Amino acid sequence: MKKRAVWVLAALVLLLASGCGGRKEEAGPGSAEVSANSLYASMAEECGWEEDYMADVEGELLESYYPGLSEIPAKQLVAKVPAMSSDVNEIVLMQCETEEDAENAAAILQARVDAQVEGGAWYPETQAAWEKAQVLRRGAYAALIASGEFQESLEEQFNQQFS
């Protein structure tokens, strides 16, 4: 009876140690599957954003903000901007089919940052926030994080998903 209990406990420890129930799932050698929706929800919670503060960027608006991004095959795409606010809080989290697609997505996201820095952000405060914005890439994932008040903590949250 004691041996069986030890084996059951050992199996449970192995399951927990392998990440069962965690936010990352093994997707192959050296890679991790990260839920873009879960990551965004965690970011929104940390920033204290109410549910209706951020709106989805889709359709014509997606094409307007990030020309060509919708043509890149995506496993996951979360694109959010404030519904009604002059605050700079723009988040794009994308898992692409391939690393090459992620590189192309990152170039499109960087073009958005560059356009905002070069005059798209009309006010000095918003332009300063866009100057700190980052496009991050990890494997087949690309992200745009532009957040005046929460820039560093949101970047850290993204990077922690891949450490």
N, C-alpha and C positions, 0 to 999 in steps of 0.2 A: 504494500500500500504506500509506504514512504517513497519507494523508488518511482512509482507512478506519479505521485505529487511532485517530485523533483523534476521529472521529465515534462510534466505539464507546465510548471513554472519556467523551466528552461525554454520551452517553446514560446511562451508568452513574452519572455524577455527578448528572444530573437525577433519576434514580430514587431515589438515596440522599437527595438534598435534599428530595424530595417526601414523605419519610417512609416509604418502602417498607420494610417489616420493622420499623417502630417500634410503639410501644404505642398510638398514636392513628391512627385512620383517618378520612378525611374522610366526613362523613355529610351534608354539604350546606353551603351558604354560611354561614360563621361558626360552624360547630359541629364538634365532634370526638366520635368514638365511643371511649369508654373502656371497657375490659374490667373489670368489677367483680371477677371472679375473679382476674385478674392483679394488680389493685390490692390486693386483700385479701392475696394471697400475698406481695406485696412488703412490706406492713405487718407480716404475721406474721414474715417473715424478719428485718426490722429490729428487731422486739421480741424475737426469739429464742424465739418460741412454738413448742413442739414440735407435731407434727401433731395429736396427740390432746388438746392443751390446750384448744382451742376447739371447741365443738359448734354444729351448725346449729340455728337457731331456725325451726321449721316447724310446720304443723298447728295444734293447739290452743294450743301454747305461743306461737306467733306471734300468734295472735288475742288471747291473754291479755296479752302484753307490749305489743302495738301494735294495739288494737282498730280494725278497719276497714282496716288496711294491705293485707290480702290481697284486698280488693275493688277496689283501684286497679290498673288494667292496668299490668303491668311488663314491660319488655323484659329486664331483669336484676334479680335480687334476691339479695343475699348478706347474711344476718343471722347473726351469731355471738356467742356468750357463752362464758365459761369453763365447761368441763364440770364441774369440781369445784374451786372456788376462791372465796375471799372477796374476791379482787382485783376491782376495777372495770375490766373490759375488755369493752366491748360495742360492736360494730361493725355498722352497717347501711349497706349501699351499694345504692342503687336507681336504676335508669334507668327512668323512666316513659315512657309513650306521648307525653305532652304536658307542657308547662311548667306548665299548670294542675294536672295530676295530681301533678307534683312538689311544687307548693305545698301541695296537700292532704296528701301524704305527709309533708312537712316539719312540718305542723301536728300530725299523729299522732305523729311522732317527738319533737316538742317536748313533747307531753303526757306521754310516757314520762319524759323528763328531769324535768319539773315534778313528776310523781308521786314519783319517787325523791328529789328534793330536799325535798319536803314530807312525808317520813316513810317512804317505801318503802325507802330505804337506812337500815338500822337503826343502824349504828354511826357515830360521828363521822367516822372516817377515810373510810368509803365515801360518806357524805353530802358531805364536802368534795370528793371526787373527782367526784361527780355535779354539784356546783355549777360545776365547770369544764367539764363536758361541753358539746359544741357540736352543733347541728344546722346543717348546711351545705347550700346549694342553689346549683347552677350549671346553668342551663337546665333540661333535663328530668331532671337528676340531683338526688337528695336523699340526705343521709348523716347518720347519727348516729354520733358518735365520743365515747365515754366511756372514758377510760383514765387512771387516776390517774398512773401512772409515765410514760406515753408520749404524753400528750394533745397537746402542741405538735407533736411530730414527725409524728404521724399526721394532724393537721390540715394540716400543711405538705405531706405526701405527697398528700393529696386535692387540695388547691389547685393543686399543681404539674401535675396532669393537665389543667388547664384554662387554663394560662398559655401 
